Amino acid sequence: MRKGWTHEKVISLPRELPTGNRPSFQICLNGREWMRRSLQKEGADFAMNGNKLLYAADFELVQRTLDLQLDTRWQKTLDGFLAIAFPTMRLTLNDGLSCYWTLWQSELATDFISDSPERLNAIAGQLLRHAFMTGTSERVLRYFNRPVNAKGLPHAGDSQICSRTLKFSEGLRVRHWIGNNSVKTYTEQNNLRVETTINQPGRFKVWRHAQGEKKTAPKQFRSLRKGVADVALRAKVSQEVNDRLILNLANMDDETPLRDILSPITVAGKQNGRRVRALDPTGKDVEPLRALSDAAFDINGVTNKQLREKLAVTSWGAGRSDKQLSAKVSRLLRLLRDHGIIRKNPIRRSYHLTQRGRQIIIAVCAMLSASTKKLMEIAA
């Protein structure tokens, strides 16, 4: 299905003056119109409907035209509009005043283009239902890289979390909000789009220099700014939000038989000369596997402490002191690494699910949640 992907940035940029009653000028930039005109100049073969790309003979060329937006010197480019928008600026204001361009709103989209609307429609309903049903508060928080507490609940500043579905003439849409930032996925003809909208950039943290700081100074973890200096950082943050939702969607539809998914981990093996015992995904190892399915671990991974806090209340961890449970979880983490289910974070003492591990966890959780009747229907 996936022939290529492109991204879009629609920027509304008010012009703000630093003193007095601030006059403002608003410029709206549609990244797909930029792309369309660039492709026309190249004589490329493509088809669009509105701002949706439906077909392109050369997706690499499409991506290059969009990436140029991130290399643009926005301050200089936008200053070029002053002669049109404020021709008397130098007469009205003194030369010592400067202007500051901000991004009032930005959108960045990732598109998946199918061969035909019929082929996309065959799975679109399932994908969007999956996006809505798995849009729990903790998972939506993780889409936006927001912290949750030990119970999976948001901090006070993230109390407004909303998900909504919409059916319209062109297709279906599922949208998740945290405050005024959102991520949505929807269909139009043969195009499946995942799109992040940022109105509150300060809710995201990025590694950057402070305003006016020398480039040789070390970067620090600071809030994302509204200014156009952070266009590339905002695009990176938005793409990461898209990717987390896409990863969740990618786990929805897997036709691999359960025996092929689980059989490699249910037999003993060797790793670096050591014997590695088999896992029992429906018996003594079921609680640890279920614990790893927690969406709270999707971003920063899981630590020994976090895992033993979840397992302490289960039969797997009951009756042990914290020290004993810590040692048992350490052995579990080694076992899961040997089976290729998790990988260690090279910087922090945390672990992430591998793609294989994610497939195994989803398969186990789905199998344990299904009734015998449903399993028989599938097998038939």
N, C-alpha and C positions, 0 to 999 in steps of 0.2 A: 504494500500500500504506500509506503513512504518513499516518495521520489526525491524529496528535498524539503528544506524548510527555509523560511525567510522570517525576518522580524520587522516590526513596524514601530515607529516612534511618532506619536502625535503630540506636539509640544505647544502649549499655550503660554506665551511669554509676556507678562506685563512689564512695562518699563517703569521702574521706580526711581524717584529722585530722593536723596538722603535728607532733605530739609523741607520744612514748611508743609503746605498742602501739596501732596505729591501727585502731579499729573501722571497718568499711566497710558502706555500704548500697548496694545495686545496684538501679537502676531501668532497666527495658527499655522503650524507646519505639519503637513501630512506626509509621513515617510514613504507611503506607498505611491503617492503622486510623484515624489522625488524619484522613486524607483521606476515608475512608468516612463517618465520623460528620459531618464538615463538609458533605459532599454531601447526606447525609440531612436535615440541618437546612435546607438550601437547597431541598429537594424536587426535587433533580436526577434526571434519568433516566440511570442507569448500571448496569453489571453487573460483578461481581467474582467471582473464584474464589480464595479465600484472600487473599493480598496482591497478586494479579495483576488489574489492570484489563483487562477484555475488551471493554468498550463504554462510551462516554459520548456523550451528545447534545451536550455543551458542553465541549470540551477546554480552552478558555480558563479556564473556571470551575475545572476540575480543577487546572490549573497554579497558579491563584491560591491555592487552599487549601493546596497544598504549599509555595508560596513563603512563606506566613505562618510556617512553621517557622523560617525564617532570620531573621525579624524578632522572634522571641520573646526576651524578656529571661530567658535560661536561669538565671542565678544566682538571680534573685529567684523565678522559678517553682519551681525545685528546692528552694530554702530552705523553700518552703511545705510540703514533705513532712516536715520535721523534727519538727513537732508530732506526727506519726503514728509516724515511724520512731524518734525519740529524744525522747520526751516529757519525760524528766528531764534533758535536756542542760544547762539552766542551773543545776540543782542539782548535777549531777555535775561539770561543768566551770565554770571561772570565765568571766565575760562577756568577758574579753579575748581568748579564743581564737575564731578564725574557721575556717570550713571551706572546702575547695577541691573543687569538682566537676570530674571529669575524664571524658573520653570513652575508655572502655576499648576499644571497637570501634565503627566507624561504617561504614555501607554507603550508597551512593547509586547509584540505578539510572536508566537511561534506557530507556523502553519504546517499541517500535514495534508498533502494533496493526493487524493485517490485517483485511480484511472477513470472512475465514473461516479455519479451521485448514487447509483444503485448499490455499488460496492461499499460505499461509505455508510449508506443508510442501513445496510445489513447488520452493522455492529454499532452504529451511533447511539441507538437507544440504550443498549446495554452499557456502553461506555459512560454515558451521561447519568444513568441511574447509579452506576458504581461511584461516579464522582460525587453525587449527592448523598448517597447512603454512607459513604466513608468520610464525609465531611464533618466529622466530629470536631468539637471545639479544640481539642488538643492537636488534632491533625492540621486544622486550619492555622493554628498558631505556629505550627512547625513549617507550614508552607512559607510563612513570613519570617521564619527564623526568630520567633518570639519565645521568651522563656516561659516555662510552666513550673508549678511547684511540685512537691513530691506526690501529690494526689492527682496530678495531671490538669490542675486548674490554672487559669491565667492569673497574672498579676493584676492589681487593681486598674492599671491604665489600659488594660486590654479587655475590659468587661463587656464591650459591645461587639459580639461576634454573630454574624448572620449568614445564612445560606438560603438561596432562593432558586427555584427552577422557573423557566419561562418557555412556553411554546409559541412561536411566531410563524409568520408565513413562510420564511426561508428555512426554518429548522428549529432546533432546540438549544437551550442555554442553561448552564448551571453556573451560579456566581457565589463566591464566598467573600465576605467583607470582614475586616478588622478596622473599626473606625472608618476613616475615609479612604483607606487603601483596599484594593480588591484584586482578586484573580478569578477569571472566568474561563469556561470552555464552551464552545458552541459550534454549530455546523451551518454551512451555507453551500448548497449545491455539492461539489465534490471536495470541499475544503473544511477540515477540522482545525479550529483555531484555539490556542490557549493564550490568554492575554492578561498581563498584569498592569493595573492602573495605580499610579502613586500620586496622591495628593498631599500626604504627610511624610516627606522624606526623612524628617528627624526621627522617625520611629525605627530607622535602620542604622546600624553601625558599620563603618567601613574603615579600612586602613588608609589614612591620608595625612598630608601635611596641614598645618594650620594656615589660615589666611596670612599671606605675606612671609611665611616661614621659608628659610632657605631649603633648596632641594636636597642639600647634603645632610640636613637634619633627619633623624629617624622618624618614620611615620608612627602615628599613634592611632588607637581605635577611637574614632570620633563619629559623631552623628553625620549622616548624609545631609548636605546643604541644599538649599533651593537654587543657588546660583548655577549658571551655565558652566562654571568650572568643573562641576561634578557630573556632567552629562555622561561621560564614559562610565563612571562609577555607578550612576543610576541605571544605566543599561545593563551592567553586570549584575546588580542586585535584582533587577526585574527578570533577567534571564534565569537566575538561580531559583526564583519563585516559580517561574514557568516549569523548570526542569523537575522540581519536586512534585508538582501536580502531574506532570507527564509520567514520571516514574510510577506514581500511584495508579494511573490509568493503564500503564503497560502491564501491570500485574493482574488485570482483570480477566483477560481471556487467554488461557493456556490450555491447549488441547493435548499436552503430554500426559500419557497414562500415569496414574499415581505410582504404579509399580516401578516405572522407569525413573521417577523422581526420587522415591524413597529407598529403592533397593541398594544404591551405593553406600548409604549410611547405616544400613541395617546389617552389615557384615563387618567383621573385624579386619584390620589391615595393619600395615607398618608405615611408620613415618620416621625417617632418619635412624633406622635400625630399632626403633621402639615399637612395641606392640600397641595398637590403638584399638580399644574395644568398640564394638558395635553400639549404635544408638538405638534406643527403644522409644520411638516417637509416639506410641500409644500407651506406654507403660511408665517406667520410672523417669523417663526424660521428657514427658509431655509438659509438665509445669514449666521447666526452663524454656522450652520452645515457645510455649504460649506467652511467656513473659517477654521474649524478644520481639513479639509482634507489636508491642506498644509503640504507637506513633511518636511518643515523646523521645524515642531514641533515634529517630530518622536523621536529625541534623548533626548533633554533637556526638552521637554514639552512646554506648552504655558502658558504665564503669563497674568494677567489682562491687562498690558500695551501693550503687543504684540497683543492681541486679539482686543483691542479697536482701535489700529492703523490700523488693517485690516478692521474693521467694520465702521470706521469713514467715509469712502468714499462710503459706501452703504446706501441704503434707511433705513436700520435698525438703523444706527447710525447718520444719517444726522440731522442737526439742533440742536445739543446738544453741550454744552460746554464739555471740557475734564473732568471736575469734575462730570457732570451729566452722561456722557458716562461711566466713571469709576464705578459709582454706579450701572448703568444698567447692565454692564458686570459682576459685582459682583453677582447680583441677578441671572443672566444667569448661571454663574458657579455653584451656589448653586443648581439651577434647574437641570442642567446636571448631577451633582453628585447624586442628589436624584433619577434620572432615571437610574443611573448606567452607564452613557455614559463616564464619566471621573472619575479619582481618583486623590486625592491630593498627591503631592510628599511630603514624610514625612520630608525631609530636607529643600528643597527650596520652595519658594512661587510660585509653578508652578503646572500644571496639565497635566496628560497623558491620552490618550484614553485607555479605557479598551478594552478587546477583543470584548465584546458585542458592545461597542461604535464604534469600528472600523468597525464592520459588518454593523451597522446602517448607518454610514457615507458613506461607499462604496455603500450601497443599494440606499440611497437617491441620491447620485451623478450619479449613473448609471441610475436610473429611470428618472431623469431630463434631462439626455443627450440622452436618447433613443427616437426614433420617434414612433408615434402611430403604424406605419406599423410593426416595429421591435417587439414592445410589443405584437401585435396581433399574429405575427408568433410564438413567444415564447409560448403564451397562448394556441395556437392551438396544 
